[in-house]
Every structure is written in C-alpha cells, then in structure tokens.
C-alpha cells in the first residue's frame, strides 16, 4: 500500500506492478476458496438434511422411554445415556453410500440397541408394555395410526349419556361393553360394526369366552 501511494508513475514502477499482480493472484485465490467454501457448506447442509428423518425418529423414541417413568418412577433415563447409545449405534451400524439404505441401517441398529439396553433395566412384567409403547410411537411418527382410534383403545371412549340401542346379549355382554361397542362404531373404519355384531352374536360369544380371543378368526 505504501508503494502504491508514493509511486509517481505506477505503470512504470516495477515494484508497483508486481504488487498489483500479487494482489490480483491473492484476490483470485480468495475468490476460489470462498466459492469452494460455499459449495462445501451447501453439500454439508444437504447431507444434514438427508439425515433429519433419523434425528426426528430418534427424538420421538427418547420421549417414548421417558414415558416409562409413568409405569414406575424407578425407570429414569438421562439424555446423556440416550445420546451415547445413539453415537454407538452410528459407529456400529452397517455403512452404505446409498442414503436411503444408510438411513435404514441406522434406524435398525439404534432401535435394536435401544430395546436391548432398556429391557435390561425393566421388570419382566413391563417388557411387553415397553414393546407396545415403541410400536405405537413408531406408528404415530409414520402416520400409520389415528389418534382417535388410539385414544379409544386406551380409554374405551367417553360416554356422553347418549341413548343406546337395546343390549342384544345382556346375559354375557355388560352395559359398559355394549356402550364401548357403540362408541367404537362411530370411529372411522368401524362404521356399521354394531349391526355386524348383533348379526353374528354366536361367533362373538365364542370370541368372548375364548382364552385367546385374538386368535379367533373374525366372521
């Protein structure tokens, strides 16, 4: 800068010309590095976005295990424990250059690792509940379960004092169960079930009396 400011004839000053040439080289080099940095940043952002499904799924699973404290206050799991488990799964999962395949490997490894490690701390009676919670959470995140249907499964619905049709089998079907069947028939996918039920009472009686009713085929 001093040379340029004090030169009377910049075009005839060899030192000044050299400085200008060097400045242009440096400027071009900076521009190239800036372009490369911008390109690299874009590639990193694209890669980060590609892995968001795994992050969203994993965060949902974290809230799933925190719900276990509602079953027993002893079931407490820290975020650090969860993060370390996730990092181990990243290292242990099968590698692939195909993003979709890689995401599948990551999800599989982490889910299995989470299930194994959590089950080690659960009473035997609570392991089935934990499996149920995991499945429900995964189905909810995938949009494969309807909230109103799930709430009905947990509560049997809420009676609003509606007048119900006459109970067709009061000798084995309680008023409570008859009310639940009528409320269930109002859910999407169950329309007309009450009519179907009353038309197939004998079959549903067998299901009601069965030790494993879920194994009895539906009519």
Secondary structure by P-SEA (a helix, b strand, c coil): cccccccccccccaaaaaaaaaaaaaaaaaaaaaaaaaaaaaaaaaaaaaaaaaaaaaaaaaaaaaacccccccccccaaaaaaaaaaaaaaccccccaaaaaaaaaaaaaaaaaaaaaaaccccaaaaaaaaaaaaaaaaaccccaaaaaaaaccccccccccccccccccccaaaaaaaaaaaacccccaaaaaaaacaaaaaaaaacccccccccc
